[in-house]
Amino acid sequence: MNWPENPRARILIGFLVVVFALAVLVAWLSTKSRDGRIHILTWARSGPATPEPTAELHSPIKALPANPADPTPSGNLAAATPSQTPGVNSPPVIPPPTNLIVPVEGIRADQLRDTFADARSEGRVHDAIDIPAPRGTPVLAAADGAIVKLFMSERGGITIYQASADNKFIYYYAHLERYADGLAAGHVAKQGETIAYVGDTGNAGTGNYHLHFSVAVVADPKRYWEGTNINPYPLLKR
């Protein structure tokens, strides 16, 4: 290579050579491959690098319906409850209510039968107890709490959803003949107050008069159809 005798030209050519070499080096570094993929080198502020996501971090989460027409196929809360695996983020265990009364007038605790785990049609589990009583027997509020929803269910018939006073539980009354006069959502019922009457509506079967009663733990009483059913039998036997 013949260098020009002009000193300024020599300096300019040398500068261009250096720039070209740096450009080649940068291009080589920016296209350096790892695991067959292209990676661009970037400068970042000091701090730990973010790990690449793995398949386990992107498991799909299935959302429940915002407000189903019938809260569950069985007329109670069980079918709307997603299964939960114990772990670091598991919700705290909530002690069950301790002050419930038998929610049918004239029925004693020793007359109850535990039907919580009984099988039902379509492979369902009862997740409640049935309390037989004559047609029209007053149904009583099992505890203090606001009436959240009056609902006509295909399977449960005429139903009531009542929140506990601390909003941690939902009490569900089904197969009712009718509501107590003047009962409405928002009414705060007192324990022992007549809120409805025993019937055979829904899929109870004609003449099979009884109260279907369930208790569920809920995170939000406004989403009364989402919850985890617990057995009311030992709670009423106390």
ZAZA-222822 format. One line per field, with one value per atom (N, C-alpha, C): x negated, y negated, z negated; residue in one letter. Coordinates in nm, 3 decimals, padded with zeros to 5 digits, m for minus. Layout:
REM residues N
x = X; ...
y = Y; ...
z = Z; ...
baza = A; ...
***
This chain:
REM residues 238
x = m00.085; 00.000; m00.089; m00.064; m00.141; m00.070; m00.140; m00.084; m00.110; m00.016; m00.040; m00.141; m00.211; m00.314; m00.253; m00.130; m00.066; m00.034; m00.087; m00.064; 00.083; 00.161; 00.303; 00.377; 00.340; 00.404; 00.372; 00.245; 00.206; 00.289; 00.308; 00.386; 00.530; 00.590; 00.728; 00.745; 00.650; 00.658; 00.641; 00.549; 00.530; 00.655; 00.718; 00.840; 00.951; 00.964; 01.067; 01.041; 00.914; 00.879; 00.919; 00.892; 00.927; 01.079; 01.153; 01.299; 01.354; 01.298; 01.344; 01.320; 01.203; 01.172; 01.267; 01.297; 01.392; 01.531; 01.570; 01.702; 01.711; 01.604; 01.602; 01.611; 01.538; 01.540; 01.679; 01.742; 01.876; 01.975; 01.966; 02.057; 02.041; 01.917; 01.891; 01.948; 01.929; 01.980; 02.133; 02.196; 02.342; 02.412; 02.342; 02.403; 02.352; 02.280; 02.229; 02.347; 02.346; 02.461; 02.447; 02.563; 02.570; 02.689; 02.671; 02.776; 02.844; 02.765; 02.821; 02.909; 02.914; 02.999; 02.914; 02.966; 02.894; 02.920; 02.816; 02.828; 02.760; 02.831; 02.775; 02.722; 02.596; 02.536; 02.589; 02.636; 02.685; 02.623; 02.615; 02.570; 02.692; 02.681; 02.792; 02.738; 02.827; 02.788; 02.759; 02.680; 02.640; 02.763; 02.761; 02.873; 02.872; 02.944; 02.943; 03.012; 02.962; 03.021; 03.154; 03.251; 03.381; 03.373; 03.410; 03.402; 03.505; 03.473; 03.568; 03.685; 03.811; 03.926; 03.923; 03.977; 03.987; 04.134; 04.160; 04.299; 04.377; 04.307; 04.376; 04.427; 04.363; 04.403; 04.523; 04.566; 04.672; 04.788; 04.819; 04.932; 05.060; 05.153; 05.277; 05.364; 05.433; 05.525; 05.665; 05.751; 05.887; 05.973; 06.040; 06.125; 06.265; 06.328; 06.465; 06.558; 06.681; 06.774; 06.804; 06.827; 06.848; 06.972; 07.081; 07.203; 07.291; 07.273; 07.346; 07.495; 07.574; 07.718; 07.764; 07.706; 07.731; 07.595; 07.569; 07.434; 07.363; 07.432; 07.367; 07.468; 07.420; 07.513; 07.594; 07.539; 07.608; 07.696; 07.692; 07.770; 07.701; 07.575; 07.500; 07.365; 07.274; 07.151; 07.039; 07.053; 06.938; 06.881; 06.965; 06.914; 06.842; 06.865; 06.798; 06.666; 06.624; 06.504; 06.384; 06.279; 06.159; 06.080; 06.012; 05.930; 05.808; 05.760; 05.646; 05.540; 05.418; 05.307; 05.234; 05.216; 05.147; 05.008; 04.966; 04.836; 04.810; 04.705; 04.666; 04.778; 04.850; 04.952; 05.093; 05.106; 05.238; 05.305; 05.439; 05.508; 05.506; 05.513; 05.512; 05.635; 05.621; 05.732; 05.826; 05.955; 06.053; 06.131; 06.134; 06.211; 06.358; 06.427; 06.569; 06.654; 06.774; 06.862; 06.901; 06.917; 06.941; 07.079; 07.154; 07.278; 07.403; 07.399; 07.514; 07.624; 07.748; 07.863; 07.920; 07.995; 08.063; 08.162; 08.150; 08.228; 08.371; 08.429; 08.568; 08.637; 08.748; 08.821; 08.868; 08.844; 08.892; 08.802; 08.693; 08.601; 08.485; 08.460; 08.351; 08.222; 08.111; 07.981; 07.967; 08.026; 08.011; 08.097; 08.180; 08.261; 08.192; 08.080; 08.012; 07.938; 07.923; 07.845; 07.740; 07.618; 07.508; 07.517; 07.557; 07.566; 07.466; 07.366; 07.270; 07.198; 07.156; 07.077; 07.162; 07.293; 07.380; 07.367; 07.379; 07.373; 07.505; 07.492; 07.607; 07.594; 07.693; 07.691; 07.574; 07.537; 07.430; 07.295; 07.275; 07.146; 07.118; 07.220; 07.200; 07.198; 07.143; 07.149; 07.242; 07.315; 07.418; 07.361; 07.254; 07.189; 07.285; 07.380; 07.480; 07.548; 07.641; 07.725; 07.870; 07.952; 08.096; 08.163; 08.256; 08.329; 08.477; 08.529; 08.672; 08.761; 08.873; 08.972; 09.101; 09.214; 09.340; 09.341; 09.416; 09.430; 09.477; 09.413; 09.451; 09.389; 09.304; 09.234; 09.142; 09.140; 09.053; 08.905; 08.837; 08.692; 08.631; 08.539; 08.483; 08.342; 08.305; 08.167; 08.076; 07.978; 07.888; 07.798; 07.778; 07.693; 07.731; 07.677; 07.696; 07.625; 07.682; 07.613; 07.707; 07.650; 07.729; 07.771; 07.891; 07.937; 07.868; 07.786; 07.708; 07.788; 07.861; 07.928; 08.050; 08.160; 08.277; 08.276; 08.275; 08.245; 08.334; 08.383; 08.459; 08.364; 08.329; 08.233; 08.306; 08.254; 08.315; 08.318; 08.209; 08.201; 08.237; 08.194; 08.221; 08.360; 08.431; 08.563; 08.554; 08.642; 08.640; 08.529; 08.432; 08.313; 08.283; 08.202; 08.152; 08.002; 07.928; 07.787; 07.775; 07.720; 07.702; 07.556; 07.502; 07.363; 07.359; 07.250; 07.232; 07.202; 07.213; 07.191; 07.050; 06.952; 06.814; 06.779; 06.877; 06.859; 06.761; 06.736; 06.643; 06.714; 06.845; 06.921; 07.048; 07.094; 07.224; 07.309; 07.430; 07.527; 07.629; 07.652; 07.736; 07.856; 07.976; 08.101; 08.173; 08.213; 08.271; 08.395; 08.467; 08.593; 08.704; 08.699; 08.797; 08.933; 09.039; 09.174; 09.195; 09.153; 09.163; 09.077; 09.057; 08.984; 09.079; 09.020; 09.099; 09.147; 09.263; 09.319; 09.222; 09.198; 09.115; 08.965; 08.924; 08.780; 08.721; 08.604; 08.539; 08.388; 08.316; 08.169; 08.129; 08.030; 07.985; 08.039; 08.147; 08.203; 08.104; 08.079; 07.990; 08.076; 08.069; 08.151; 08.085; 08.169; 08.121; 08.132; 08.040; 08.043; 08.178; 08.240; 08.370; 08.487; 08.462; 08.569; 08.621; 08.751; 08.809; 08.779; 08.710; 08.675; 08.745; 08.799; 08.864; 08.940; 08.990; 09.068; 09.025; 09.025; 08.981; 09.072; 09.007; 09.083; 09.017; 09.055; 08.999; 08.966; 08.933; 08.905; 08.770; 08.748; 08.624; 08.632; 08.521; 08.516; 08.533; 08.596; 08.615; 08.702; 08.797; 08.892; 09.024; 09.131; 09.263; 09.293; 09.327; 09.360; 09.241; 09.119; 08.998; 08.961; 09.040; 09.023; 08.903; 08.811; 08.692; 08.618; 08.529; 08.439; 08.303; 08.250; 08.111; 08.030; 07.936; 07.860; 07.711; 07.637; 07.492; 07.423; 07.295; 07.210; 07.083; 07.043; 06.922; 06.835; 06.706; 06.609; 06.590; 06.598; 06.583; 06.481; 06.417; 06.324; 06.398; 06.509; 06.585; 06.734; 06.814; 06.956; 07.034; 06.981; 07.047; 07.036; 06.936; 06.923; 06.968; 07.097; 07.154; 07.152; 07.139; 07.140; 07.002; 06.899; 06.764; 06.731; 06.695; 06.660; 06.618; 06.576; 06.536; 06.634; 06.711; 06.811; 06.746; 06.803; 06.764; 06.890; 06.871; 06.982; 07.058; 07.186; 07.262; 07.307; 07.304; 07.358; 07.290; 07.156; 07.095; 07.112; 07.135; 07.154; 07.292; 07.390; 07.525; 07.544; 07.457; 07.468; 07.408; 07.340; 07.274; 07.376
y = 00.119; 00.000; m00.124; m00.214; m00.338; m00.447; m00.501; m00.607; m00.741; m00.832; m00.967; m01.041; m01.128; m01.201; m01.310; m01.352; m01.457; m01.403; m01.463; m01.415; m01.410; m01.510; m01.513; m01.396; m01.363; m01.250; m01.120; m01.107; m00.986; m00.971; m01.083; m01.077; m01.038; m01.094; m01.063; m00.916; m00.865; m00.724; m00.633; m00.665; m00.584; m00.583; m00.701; m00.709; m00.622; m00.627; m00.546; m00.396; m00.357; m00.216; m00.170; m00.254; m00.220; m00.208; m00.304; m00.301; m00.174; m00.139; m00.020; 00.106; 00.113; 00.229; 00.241; 00.126; 00.128; 00.171; 00.125; 00.162; 00.311; 00.370; 00.514; 00.590; 00.543; 00.609; 00.604; 00.487; 00.472; 00.561; 00.566; 00.650; 00.797; 00.838; 00.978; 01.011; 00.919; 00.943; 00.943; 00.856; 00.845; 00.963; 01.035; 01.152; 01.283; 01.275; 01.398; 01.483; 01.611; 01.697; 01.775; 01.795; 01.882; 01.973; 02.103; 02.202; 02.183; 02.134; 02.122; 02.000; 01.905; 01.788; 01.663; 01.558; 01.431; 01.350; 01.291; 01.207; 01.074; 00.966; 00.832; 00.786; 00.743; 00.695; 00.557; 00.536; 00.404; 00.369; 00.239; 00.192; 00.175; 00.210; 00.196; 00.143; 00.079; 00.034; 00.155; 00.132; 00.242; 00.306; 00.436; 00.510; 00.651; 00.741; 00.881; 00.897; 00.989; 01.014; 01.087; 01.058; 01.123; 01.259; 01.367; 01.500; 01.513; 01.592; 01.616; 01.698; 01.666; 01.741; 01.885; 01.970; 02.112; 02.147; 02.266; 02.308; 02.309; 02.343; 02.351; 02.216; 02.107; 01.975; 01.923; 01.993; 01.944; 02.044; 02.111; 02.202; 02.123; 02.167; 02.092; 02.098; 01.989; 01.983; 01.971; 02.063; 02.061; 01.971; 01.875; 01.782; 01.839; 01.812; 01.853; 01.750; 01.788; 01.691; 01.579; 01.459; 01.342; 01.356; 01.410; 01.430; 01.529; 01.658; 01.758; 01.749; 01.789; 01.783; 01.873; 01.991; 02.081; 02.105; 02.060; 02.064; 02.196; 02.309; 02.437; 02.534; 02.638; 02.739; 02.807; 02.817; 02.890; 02.800; 02.670; 02.579; 02.542; 02.584; 02.538; 02.485; 02.463; 02.394; 02.485; 02.615; 02.703; 02.699; 02.703; 02.715; 02.590; 02.478; 02.355; 02.336; 02.433; 02.417; 02.479; 02.398; 02.457; 02.530; 02.635; 02.707; 02.623; 02.636; 02.560; 02.655; 02.631; 02.712; 02.638; 02.699; 02.630; 02.588; 02.472; 02.421; 02.290; 02.223; 02.097; 01.995; 01.991; 01.890; 01.938; 02.052; 02.102; 02.006; 01.989; 01.899; 01.956; 01.870; 01.919; 02.003; 02.099; 02.184; 02.103; 02.101; 02.024; 02.120; 02.095; 02.182; 02.178; 02.292; 02.296; 02.220; 02.179; 02.111; 02.205; 02.149; 02.233; 02.209; 02.116; 02.076; 02.103; 02.199; 02.223; 02.296; 02.268; 02.344; 02.427; 02.531; 02.609; 02.517; 02.501; 02.398; 02.438; 02.535; 02.574; 02.580; 02.511; 02.503; 02.641; 02.672; 02.796; 02.916; 02.901; 03.012; 03.003; 03.112; 03.116; 03.164; 03.130; 03.170; 03.322; 03.393; 03.539; 03.607; 03.532; 03.587; 03.575; 03.504; 03.481; 03.606; 03.615; 03.725; 03.665; 03.715; 03.661; 03.712; 03.623; 03.660; 03.583; 03.526; 03.439; 03.511; 03.634; 03.708; 03.799; 03.792; 03.879; 03.850; 03.955; 03.938; 03.883; 03.806; 03.752; 03.782; 03.747; 03.778; 03.711; 03.766; 03.711; 03.710; 03.801; 03.813; 03.706; 03.632; 03.525; 03.579; 03.497; 03.525; 03.421; 03.459; 03.372; 03.239; 03.246; 03.126; 03.041; 03.102; 03.034; 03.139; 03.096; 03.193; 03.162; 03.267; 03.253; 03.268; 03.178; 03.181; 03.199; 03.321; 03.345; 03.274; 03.222; 03.156; 03.143; 03.131; 03.114; 02.988; 02.993; 02.878; 02.756; 02.642; 02.517; 02.494; 02.587; 02.565; 02.445; 02.353; 02.235; 02.274; 02.210; 02.220; 02.101; 02.128; 02.025; 01.985; 01.861; 01.818; 01.892; 01.962; 02.041; 01.954; 01.829; 01.735; 01.594; 01.495; 01.358; 01.337; 01.252; 01.220; 01.168; 01.096; 01.033; 01.134; 01.117; 01.195; 01.139; 01.222; 01.177; 01.190; 01.302; 01.329; 01.417; 01.379; 01.466; 01.516; 01.648; 01.702; 01.821; 01.824; 01.940; 02.027; 02.144; 02.235; 02.352; 02.399; 02.513; 02.635; 02.660; 02.777; 02.744; 02.628; 02.592; 02.536; 02.502; 02.443; 02.303; 02.272; 02.141; 02.146; 02.055; 02.061; 01.926; 01.932; 01.813; 01.830; 01.725; 01.717; 01.611; 01.651; 01.559; 01.555; 01.435; 01.420; 01.422; 01.474; 01.468; 01.323; 01.295; 01.158; 01.110; 01.201; 01.161; 01.175; 01.210; 01.221; 01.330; 01.427; 01.535; 01.660; 01.667; 01.788; 01.750; 01.843; 01.832; 01.951; 01.920; 02.023; 02.032; 02.153; 02.174; 02.260; 02.208; 02.276; 02.304; 02.430; 02.464; 02.553; 02.568; 02.644; 02.580; 02.449; 02.378; 02.374; 02.369; 02.350; 02.204; 02.115; 01.971; 01.897; 01.768; 01.682; 01.629; 01.587; 01.516; 01.385; 01.339; 01.215; 01.099; 01.025; 00.907; 00.933; 01.058; 01.086; 01.033; 00.969; 00.912; 00.915; 00.915; 00.908; 00.780; 00.793; 00.680; 00.682; 00.756; 00.766; 00.839; 00.785; 00.850; 00.935; 01.066; 01.159; 01.187; 01.205; 01.243; 01.394; 01.452; 01.596; 01.638; 01.740; 01.788; 01.721; 01.617; 01.549; 01.636; 01.638; 01.712; 01.638; 01.707; 01.645; 01.714; 01.834; 01.907; 02.025; 02.112; 02.228; 02.351; 02.465; 02.590; 02.625; 02.672; 02.711; 02.826; 02.841; 02.948; 02.895; 02.766; 02.706; 02.753; 02.725; 02.771; 02.920; 02.988; 03.132; 03.216; 03.160; 03.235; 03.358; 03.349; 03.459; 03.424; 03.443; 03.407; 03.478; 03.399; 03.454; 03.482; 03.465; 03.488; 03.358; 03.324; 03.195; 03.199; 03.108; 03.100; 02.970; 02.933; 02.820; 02.873; 02.827; 02.853; 02.736; 02.767; 02.661; 02.687; 02.585; 02.599; 02.476; 02.495; 02.389; 02.387; 02.268; 02.256; 02.141; 02.164; 02.058; 01.978; 01.845; 01.759; 01.650; 01.605; 01.492; 01.360; 01.360; 01.238; 01.274; 01.227; 01.264; 01.214; 01.114; 01.066; 01.170; 01.257; 01.368; 01.494; 01.492; 01.592; 01.732; 01.743; 01.875; 01.940; 01.870; 01.926; 01.955; 02.076; 02.108; 02.252; 02.285; 02.422; 02.475; 02.576; 02.631; 02.703; 02.683; 02.758; 02.827; 02.935; 03.015; 02.944; 02.912; 02.844; 02.937; 03.069; 03.163; 03.149; 03.156; 03.143; 03.002; 02.903; 02.767; 02.753; 02.826; 02.820; 02.917; 03.017; 03.117; 03.070; 02.959; 02.913; 02.876
z = 00.000; 00.000; 00.000; 00.092; 00.101; 00.022; m00.077; m00.160; m00.093; m00.088; m00.033; m00.120; m00.057; m00.132; m00.219; m00.189; m00.268; m00.407; m00.513; m00.649; m00.686; m00.643; m00.678; m00.613; m00.492; m00.425; m00.495; m00.543; m00.616; m00.744; m00.815; m00.940; m00.912; m00.808; m00.773; m00.737; m00.654; m00.614; m00.736; m00.825; m00.945; m01.033; m01.044; m01.125; m01.067; m00.933; m00.868; m00.886; m00.881; m00.901; m01.042; m01.141; m01.279; m01.295; m01.236; m01.244; m01.179; m01.062; m00.992; m01.076; m01.141; m01.223; m01.342; m01.404; m01.516; m01.472; m01.352; m01.300; m01.276; m01.221; m01.198; m01.330; m01.432; m01.562; m01.625; m01.620; m01.677; m01.604; m01.473; m01.395; m01.431; m01.451; m01.487; m01.625; m01.722; m01.856; m01.859; m01.781; m01.784; m01.719; m01.636; m01.571; m01.627; m01.737; m01.799; m01.845; m01.811; m01.835; m01.965; m02.034; m02.149; m02.132; m02.139; m02.117; m01.983; m01.882; m01.749; m01.729; m01.831; m01.818; m01.814; m01.750; m01.739; m01.865; m01.921; m02.040; m02.014; m02.046; m02.030; m02.164; m02.166; m02.290; m02.321; m02.445; m02.486; m02.620; m02.643; m02.773; m02.862; m02.988; m03.082; m03.213; m03.290; m03.422; m03.510; m03.612; m03.698; m03.762; m03.776; m03.835; m03.783; m03.849; m03.805; m03.671; m03.592; m03.461; m03.479; m03.391; m03.396; m03.329; m03.399; m03.337; m03.226; m03.125; m03.019; m03.072; m03.030; m03.081; m03.036; m03.121; m03.088; m03.072; m03.024; m03.003; m03.134; m03.245; m03.373; m03.420; m03.375; m03.418; m03.341; m03.239; m03.154; m03.146; m03.257; m03.258; m03.244; m03.157; m03.139; m03.263; m03.295; m03.407; m03.352; m03.386; m03.336; m03.424; m03.363; m03.436; m03.450; m03.564; m03.585; m03.523; m03.488; m03.430; m03.527; m03.475; m03.559; m03.646; m03.593; m03.670; m03.596; m03.618; m03.542; m03.568; m03.470; m03.486; m03.600; m03.610; m03.721; m03.784; m03.909; m03.964; m03.947; m03.958; m03.936; m03.877; m03.809; m03.758; m03.866; m03.986; m04.092; m04.176; m04.151; m04.232; m04.361; m04.381; m04.496; m04.450; m04.543; m04.509; m04.463; m04.476; m04.458; m04.319; m04.216; m04.079; m04.032; m04.100; m04.059; m04.129; m04.208; m04.288; m04.220; m04.185; m04.128; m04.234; m04.197; m04.294; m04.329; m04.452; m04.498; m04.549; m04.512; m04.557; m04.668; m04.785; m04.894; m04.851; m04.897; m04.862; m04.932; m04.887; m04.951; m04.943; m04.828; m04.808; m04.840; m04.910; m04.945; m05.043; m05.030; m05.123; m05.263; m05.364; m05.502; m05.530; m05.621; m05.660; m05.749; m05.714; m05.789; m05.879; m06.010; m06.099; m06.059; m06.065; m06.028; m06.130; m06.090; m06.186; m06.299; m06.417; m06.535; m06.598; m06.543; m06.612; m06.529; m06.435; m06.349; m06.424; m06.386; m06.437; m06.322; m06.355; m06.252; m06.182; m06.049; m05.980; m05.942; m06.011; m05.988; m06.124; m06.133; m06.260; m06.305; m06.432; m06.491; m06.469; m06.396; m06.373; m06.472; m06.544; m06.640; m06.573; m06.634; m06.579; m06.572; m06.669; m06.669; m06.563; m06.493; m06.384; m06.248; m06.243; m06.116; m06.070; m05.938; m05.878; m05.786; m05.795; m05.715; m05.571; m05.480; m05.338; m05.254; m05.318; m05.248; m05.134; m05.157; m05.057; m04.970; m04.983; m04.903; m04.754; m04.674; m04.528; m04.476; m04.368; m04.299; m04.150; m04.070; m03.928; m03.858; m03.743; m03.658; m03.728; m03.821; m03.888; m03.991; m04.031; m04.128; m04.271; m04.360; m04.504; m04.565; m04.667; m04.723; m04.774; m04.855; m04.910; m04.993; m05.055; m05.137; m05.223; m05.307; m05.376; m05.343; m05.341; m05.322; m05.458; m05.486; m05.613; m05.581; m05.589; m05.560; m05.662; m05.611; m05.696; m05.617; m05.684; m05.612; m05.525; m05.419; m05.330; m05.409; m05.381; m05.445; m05.581; m05.629; m05.756; m05.742; m05.838; m05.826; m05.816; m05.723; m05.710; m05.783; m05.872; m05.959; m05.914; m05.934; m05.909; m06.005; m05.950; m06.034; m06.120; m06.078; m06.151; m06.108; m06.175; m06.131; m05.998; m05.913; m05.789; m05.682; m05.587; m05.481; m05.374; m05.322; m05.209; m05.084; m05.020; m04.905; m04.776; m04.761; m04.634; m04.657; m04.592; m04.580; m04.436; m04.420; m04.287; m04.255; m04.131; m04.082; m04.003; m04.057; m03.996; m03.932; m03.821; m03.754; m03.844; m03.913; m04.000; m04.144; m04.192; m04.330; m04.353; m04.245; m04.259; m04.316; m04.408; m04.475; m04.580; m04.570; m04.656; m04.720; m04.824; m04.894; m04.916; m04.890; m04.928; m05.037; m05.151; m05.264; m05.303; m05.321; m05.367; m05.519; m05.573; m05.718; m05.759; m05.885; m05.934; m05.905; m05.902; m05.874; m05.725; m05.642; m05.496; m05.454; m05.540; m05.507; m05.455; m05.477; m05.440; m05.365; m05.283; m05.218; m05.262; m05.310; m05.346; m05.233; m05.184; m05.067; m05.105; m05.077; m05.110; m04.978; m04.953; m04.823; m04.837; m04.726; m04.715; m04.798; m04.813; m04.894; m04.825; m04.905; m04.848; m04.811; m04.902; m04.876; m04.977; m04.951; m05.044; m05.152; m05.263; m05.364; m05.305; m05.347; m05.294; m05.313; m05.205; m05.213; m05.207; m05.200; m05.195; m05.065; m05.075; m04.957; m04.976; m04.864; m04.871; m04.944; m05.032; m05.112; m05.253; m05.274; m05.410; m05.500; m05.618; m05.715; m05.807; m05.785; m05.863; m05.998; m06.098; m06.230; m06.247; m06.319; m06.341; m06.398; m06.338; m06.383; m06.315; m06.236; m06.164; m06.049; m06.029; m05.917; m05.787; m05.697; m05.569; m05.451; m05.473; m05.364; m05.423; m05.332; m05.375; m05.295; m05.362; m05.300; m05.182; m05.071; m04.954; m04.881; m04.754; m04.670; m04.530; m04.520; m04.390; m04.336; m04.207; m04.143; m04.116; m04.137; m04.109; m04.236; m04.336; m04.462; m04.440; m04.349; m04.328; m04.393; m04.319; m04.370; m04.503; m04.602; m04.733; m04.822; m04.771; m04.852; m04.923; m05.022; m05.088; m05.182; m05.157; m05.242; m05.212; m05.303; m05.280; m05.242; m05.130; m05.090; m05.146; m05.235; m05.304; m05.288; m05.243; m05.230; m05.286; m05.319; m05.371; m05.287; m05.242; m05.160; m05.209; m05.207; m05.234; m05.106; m05.115; m04.997; m05.024; m04.915; m04.926; m04.915; m04.843; m04.819; m04.816; m04.912; m04.915; m04.793; m04.723; m04.602; m04.491; m04.500; m04.407; m04.481; m04.515; m04.604; m04.544; m04.412; m04.347; m04.346; m04.392; m04.399; m04.545; m04.573; m04.711; m04.726; m04.845; m04.879; m04.983; m04.946; m05.037; m05.154; m05.270; m05.389; m05.442; m05.516; m05.561; m05.674; m05.651; m05.758; m05.871; m05.845; m05.944; m06.081; m06.090; m06.223; m06.283; m06.197; m06.249; m06.314; m06.262; m06.317; m06.433; m06.443; m06.549; m06.682; m06.680; m06.803; m06.911
baza = M; M; M; N; N; N; W; W; W; P; P; P; E; E; E; N; N; N; P; P; P; R; R; R; A; A; A; R; R; R; I; I; I; L; L; L; I; I; I; G; G; G; F; F; F; L; L; L; V; V; V; V; V; V; V; V; V; F; F; F; A; A; A; L; L; L; A; A; A; V; V; V; L; L; L; V; V; V; A; A; A; W; W; W; L; L; L; S; S; S; T; T; T; K; K; K; S; S; S; R; R; R; D; D; D; G; G; G; R; R; R; I; I; I; H; H; H; I; I; I; L; L; L; T; T; T; W; W; W; A; A; A; R; R; R; S; S; S; G; G; G; P; P; P; A; A; A; T; T; T; P; P; P; E; E; E; P; P; P; T; T; T; A; A; A; E; E; E; L; L; L; H; H; H; S; S; S; P; P; P; I; I; I; K; K; K; A; A; A; L; L; L; P; P; P; A; A; A; N; N; N; P; P; P; A; A; A; D; D; D; P; P; P; T; T; T; P; P; P; S; S; S; G; G; G; N; N; N; L; L; L; A; A; A; A; A; A; A; A; A; T; T; T; P; P; P; S; S; S; Q; Q; Q; T; T; T; P; P; P; G; G; G; V; V; V; N; N; N; S; S; S; P; P; P; P; P; P; V; V; V; I; I; I; P; P; P; P; P; P; P; P; P; T; T; T; N; N; N; L; L; L; I; I; I; V; V; V; P; P; P; V; V; V; E; E; E; G; G; G; I; I; I; R; R; R; A; A; A; D; D; D; Q; Q; Q; L; L; L; R; R; R; D; D; D; T; T; T; F; F; F; A; A; A; D; D; D; A; A; A; R; R; R; S; S; S; E; E; E; G; G; G; R; R; R; V; V; V; H; H; H; D; D; D; A; A; A; I; I; I; D; D; D; I; I; I; P; P; P; A; A; A; P; P; P; R; R; R; G; G; G; T; T; T; P; P; P; V; V; V; L; L; L; A; A; A; A; A; A; A; A; A; D; D; D; G; G; G; A; A; A; I; I; I; V; V; V; K; K; K; L; L; L; F; F; F; M; M; M; S; S; S; E; E; E; R; R; R; G; G; G; G; G; G; I; I; I; T; T; T; I; I; I; Y; Y; Y; Q; Q; Q; A; A; A; S; S; S; A; A; A; D; D; D; N; N; N; K; K; K; F; F; F; I; I; I; Y; Y; Y; Y; Y; Y; Y; Y; Y; A; A; A; H; H; H; L; L; L; E; E; E; R; R; R; Y; Y; Y; A; A; A; D; D; D; G; G; G; L; L; L; A; A; A; A; A; A; G; G; G; H; H; H; V; V; V; A; A; A; K; K; K; Q; Q; Q; G; G; G; E; E; E; T; T; T; I; I; I; A; A; A; Y; Y; Y; V; V; V; G; G; G; D; D; D; T; T; T; G; G; G; N; N; N; A; A; A; G; G; G; T; T; T; G; G; G; N; N; N; Y; Y; Y; H; H; H; L; L; L; H; H; H; F; F; F; S; S; S; V; V; V; A; A; A; V; V; V; V; V; V; A; A; A; D; D; D; P; P; P; K; K; K; R; R; R; Y; Y; Y; W; W; W; E; E; E; G; G; G; T; T; T; N; N; N; I; I; I; N; N; N; P; P; P; Y; Y; Y; P; P; P; L; L; L; L; L; L; K; K; K; R; R; R
***
